[in-house]
């Protein structure tokens, strides 16, 4: 029933149409704003109604290009970073490193119980640093036979790259495509607050590994404990005599360069006030370094770069169209009116309760906009000033977005990655939900706790 879920771009376009209608229904209004510490902050109790400015249907066709113009810096950032990672993936270093780890597990069976936790940790780190998501599709066909070889089932094989990277994506320590964009829109220093996100990432990763390994041991002790018992025919892992990609010195140097880039990223944003321009430059330099070390021909490097940027084209379109929604609401002078209504509805609630509502709202929106960067562009222009009105730090608003748009990606049927993973693994959607719902509940409750704590950590 979920095979024909609407494309995200179609949903965004429909929301744009609804935004135009809202400009005819919602009275126009505005808050006074003032500059505080270099950012525009809404002044509480300054709302007033003004003359309406409803938008015509022509805005449905004119605002998307304005969205591209308004979000040009973010879109360029996404495309350039995507291109750089296209070169990194094209070097074969990541694949070779994983294959070496798989072969290592064959040769040392006494350590096999550590293989799944170690791989999930690596995938989680990838999700939390450079936003690994779609790339997990590539590793499904490697990790499923590995799981079978270890005595587990296909669910465990899928969980290794998919849950691993998904949890890391939710933790988003230095994810440039979610936290990086959201903090930019919220006018916060890039990747600020990473220490608390690191703690959240660690807890999420630990809980998920324990959850997966508990199930894996049950399947290993009795195959009938598998939720897929009777649904799957297990295959043998990659033939041990089958040649694998050599893990060359160049591959090792490339992975060291990648690790160094992440360290430099942390230092740069904290000590040198790096922002989108410098971060994009860092990843571009990484791409060039990878191409040089990997001895890529110029045409191959360009091809890999273009391929990586092409993979991010969908995200770029979603960002632009999401920004067009904001432009339409701004032209219609109704954003502040909507903020005023929401603020009144949440007036009197403890801040701890308000942030939980933000989390639920972000999770609900994620069902319709399963793109992390697209959701940031859509919701943060509203959530940031709302946080000002409620006396909540914008850092907390970003955290609510990060969590609400993060781990829910593991279950929403509108996500192309989720449905693609299940299709490749031939796992029925209802079985996947039956397996993962307990983990989702645990993560949701943890998110509520983390948000409540963040209210005390981050001052307005």
N, C-alpha and C positions, 0 to 999 in steps of 0.2 A: 504493500500500500504506500510505501515511501519512495518507490523508485522514480516517481515523477514529481519530486519536490521542486517548487519553483526556484529558478535561478535567483541568486542574491541580487543581481542587477535588476531583475524584474521587480523584486520586492522593494528595492530602493526607489525605483521609478514610481511605483504605486504610492509609496510614502511621500514622494515629491508631489504627486497629484493631491494627496490628502492635505499636504501642507498648504497648497494653493487654496483649497476649500476652507481651511482653518482661517486664512486671512479674511474671509468673508463672514465667518461666524464669530470668531473671538474678537472682542473689543481691543483696539490698539492701546498700548500703554508703555510706560518706560520708568526705569529706575535711574536715579542719579548715580554716577560713578566717579571714583576718585583714584588717583595714582598713589599706590602704597608700595614701597620697595620695588618700584619699577614695573608693577603690574596693575591692570585696571580691576578695581574691586567694587562690587555693588554696595551701595549704602542702604542699610536697612531702614524701613519706615519712610522711604523717599518715593514710593510708587505713586504714579498719577496716570490717569487716562488721558489720551490724546486723540487727535483726529485719525480716523481709520484710513488705511491705504491698501485696500484689497488688490490682489494680484490676478492678472488675467491668465487664461490657459496658455497664452503665448510664452509665459514664463517657464512652462514645461520644456520648452525647446531652447530658450535663451540662457537659463541659469546653469545648465551643465557646463558650458564653456567658461562661464564665470567661476564655476567651481574649480575647473582646472587652473585658472589664473590664480585664484585665492589660495589653493593648496599646492601651488607649483613647487615650493621648496620641499614639502613632505613627499610629493609624488616623485620628484627627482631623486630624493634620498632613497626611497623604496626601490626604484629601478636600478640605481647604481649599486646599492648593496646587494640586490638580487643578482646582478651581473657578476659581481665579485665572487659571490658564493657559487655561481655557475662555473667559474674557473676552478674554484676549490674542489667542487664535486667532480668536475671533468678531469682533474689530475689523477683521480683514482686512489688518492691517499686514504680517504675515509673508508672506501670499500676494501682496500687491501688490509687496512688495520683491523677491520671487523673480521675479515676472513682469517687473518692470522689468529685472532682470538678464538674463532670457531675451531680451527685446527688444534690449537693449544688444548681445548677442552677434550678433543678426541684422544690426545696423547697422555693426558693426566686425569683419568676418570675420578681419582680420589678428590679432585677439586671441583667436580661438576656442580656441586650444590651452590658454589659461588658464581657460576657462570651467569645465571639469570639475574641475580642482584647486581653483578658488576656491569652487565650490559644495560640494564634498566637505569643504573646510575649514570652511565655515559650518555644514553639517549636523553635522560632528564636534564643533564648538563647542557646538551645541545639545544634542547627546547628552551631552557632558561637563559641562554646567552645569545644565540643567533636566531631564535624563533623557529626551530625545526618543527615542521608540521607535515606539509605535503611530502617531504622527503622520506617520511616513515613508510610510505607506500613501497619504496624501493627495497626496503629491508624486510618486508613481510615474507617474501619468498625465500629469504635466507634464514630467518628466525623460526619459521614454522618447522622445517625439517630438523633444525637444531633442537627444538623443543621435543620433537618425536624421538630423536636420538637419545635424549636425556630421560625419556620415559614419561614425558608429559603429553598434553593434548594441544590441539590447534589454538585454543583460547590462550594458553600460556605463550605460544609462539607469537600471537598477535599482540599480547600485552607487553611483550618485551620492547618493541619499538614504538607501538602506538600509545599505550598507557604511559610508558616511560617519557616519551617526548611531550605528550599531552600534559602530564603533571608538571614537567619542566616549563612548558609554555604558560601554565597557570601561575607558577612561581615567579616567572619572568624577572629574574635578577637583573639582567641587562638586555632584555629583549627589545631590539630597536623598533620592531614592527607593532608593538603594543604599548609598553610603558614609555618607550622613547617618544612615540607620537602623542600619547595621551598627556605626558608631562609638558611637551612642547605647546600643546593647545591650552593647557592649564597654566601656562606661564611659570612653570617650575624649572629649577635647574635640571638639566638632563641626567637621568638615572640617580637623582638624589633619593635618599631613603633606601639605598640598596642593602644596607646592613639588615634591616628588618625583613626585606624581601628574601634575603639569603636564608634567614631563619625559617621563614614560611616555606621556602623551597625545600629545605632540608627535611622539615617535618612531613610535608606532602610526599616527598620521595620515599622517606623511610616507611611511612604508613602504607604506601602503595606497594612497595617491595614486600613488606610483611604480608599484605593481603594476597598478592599473587603467589608468593611462595607457600603460603598456607594451603591454597587451593592446589598448587602443583604437587605438594607432598601427598595430598589426598588422592589425586589421580595416580600418582606413582605407586602408592600402596595398593590401590584397587582401581583398575581402569573403568569399572562401572560407576565410579564416583564422578566421572566426567559428565558435564552437562551435554556434551556432544556424543555421548555413548549411543551408538546406533545411527548417528548422523554422518559420521566421517569414517573414511578409510585411511588410516595413518600410513604415511609414506616414509621410506627410509631417508635419512639425511643425505647430504651431498656425499657421493662416493669418496671414501677416504683416499682412494688412489687417483681421484680426479685432480688434475692440476689446478692450482689456485693462482690468483694474481700475486706476483712476487712483492713482498713488502720491502721495497728498496730503500737505500739511504736517502734518496730524494723524497720518498714518502715520509720518512721520519723527520726530515728537515722541514717539510711543508707543515706537518702537524705541530712541530715546535714553533714555527712562524705563527700559526693560528693561535696557539696558546699565548705566545708573546703579545699578539695583537689584542687579545682580551685583557691582558694585564695592563697594556698601554692604554686601552680604552678606559679602564677603571681609574688609572692615574690621571689621564687627561681631563676627564669630566670633573674630577675632584680638585685637581691642583692648577689646571690651566684653563678652566672654564670652557672646555670644549662644548660645541653645540653641533647641530646637524651638519654644517659645512665640514667641520674638522673630522667628525665621525665618518662621514661619507668618504672623505679623503683617505682616512686610515684604512677602510676596507678596500678602496680602490688600490692603494699601495700594496695591500695584502694580495690582491688578485694578480697584480703585476709580478710580485715576488714569487708567487706560486707558479706563474707561467714561466719565469726565468729558471727557477730551480727544477721544474718539471720538464724543461727543454721543449716547451710547446712552440710549434711554429706559429707565426703571427696570425695566419688565417684560422688556425685551430683555436687560439686564444680568443680571437674576435667572435668566432662561432659559439664558443662556450659562454662568453660574456653575453652575447645576444640571447642565447637560450635561457640563461639565468634571469635576465631582465624580462624576457617574454613570459616566464613563469610568474612574474610579479605584475604583469599587465592587468590581470583581473583585479588585484588589490588596488592598483592605481586608479582604475575606472571607478571602483566602489568608493574610494576616498573622494574623488572629484564629484561624483553624484551625491554622496553624503553631504559634502560641503555645499552643493547647490540647494539642498533642503534648508540648510542653515541660512543661506543667502535669501531664499524665498521668505522665510519667516522673519528675517531681519528687515527686508523691504516692506513686508506687511506690518511691521511694528507690533508683532504679537508674542515674541519670545519672552519679553519681560512680563507680559500679562499671564502667560503660562507659568512662568516662574512664581509669580505672585500667587496664583491659585494653588500650586503645589506647596508653596511655603505656608500658606494659610492652612492647608490640609494637614501639614505636619507640625503646625504651630503647637507648642505645649508638650510635644513628645520629647522624651529624653534624647540626647544626641546618640546614645547607644542604640536606641530604637530606630532613629532616623537612618543611620548607616546601614542597618539591616534591610530597611526598605529599599535603599539604594542598591544593595546587593541583589535583591529579588528582582528589581526593575531591570538591572543590567542582564541578569540571567534570562529574563523573559524576552528582552530585545535580542539577545544572542540567538534565540530560536529563529528569528526572522532575518537577522544580519550576522551570519556565522563567520564573518571576516573580522579578525581582531582589529586590524588597522581601520577598516570601514566603520566598525562600531565606535572606535575612539573618535573618529571624525564626526560621527553622527551625534554621540551623546555627551562628550566632554564639554562642548561649548555651552551646554545647558547645565550639566552637573557641576561644573566649576563655580559659576555664580550662585547656583543653588546652595552649594556648600558654604559660600560666603554668607548667604542669608540665614542659614541655620547655625552659624557659628562653628562650622566644622572646617578643619584644615583641608585645603585642596589636595594635599597628599593622601588624605583618607578617601577622598572622592575618587582619585586615581586608583587606589587600592581596591575600592569597591568595584570599579570597572574591570580591573585586572582579574579579579577573582570571578566575577560574574560572567566575564567573556572567556574565561580560561578553561576550567575543567569541564564545564557543560558541553564543550565541543566533543567530548568523548561519547555523548549519547544523542545529540540532536540529529534528527533525520534530514535536516536541511543542509547539513555539512557534507560537501562532496568528498572530503577526506574520510570521514566516518563511514559513509556508505560505500566508498571505494575500497576501503580496507576490508569491510565485511564481505564485499563481493569477491575480492581476490581470495580471501580465506574461506569463502563459501560457508559463512556462519549466518544462520537466520537472525534477523534483527531481534526477535523476541527472546532468543537464547542469550544474545549479547546483553540485553537489558536485565534478564534474569540473573546473569553472572555479575554484572558490574553495579547493580543498584545499591548494594550495601556499601561499596566503596564510595559511591557518589554521595550517599547520605553522610558518611563519616567526614568526607571532605567539605560538604556544605556546613556541617556543624562546626568543624574546625575554622572555616572561613568566618563564620559569625563570631567566634571567639577572637580570632585574629583582628577582625575589624573593631570589636569592642575595645581590645587592648590598644589599637592604633589611635583611638580617640584620645587616650591619655598620653601617648608617646608624642604625637604631632600637635603642636600648638598652632593656633590660627595666625 
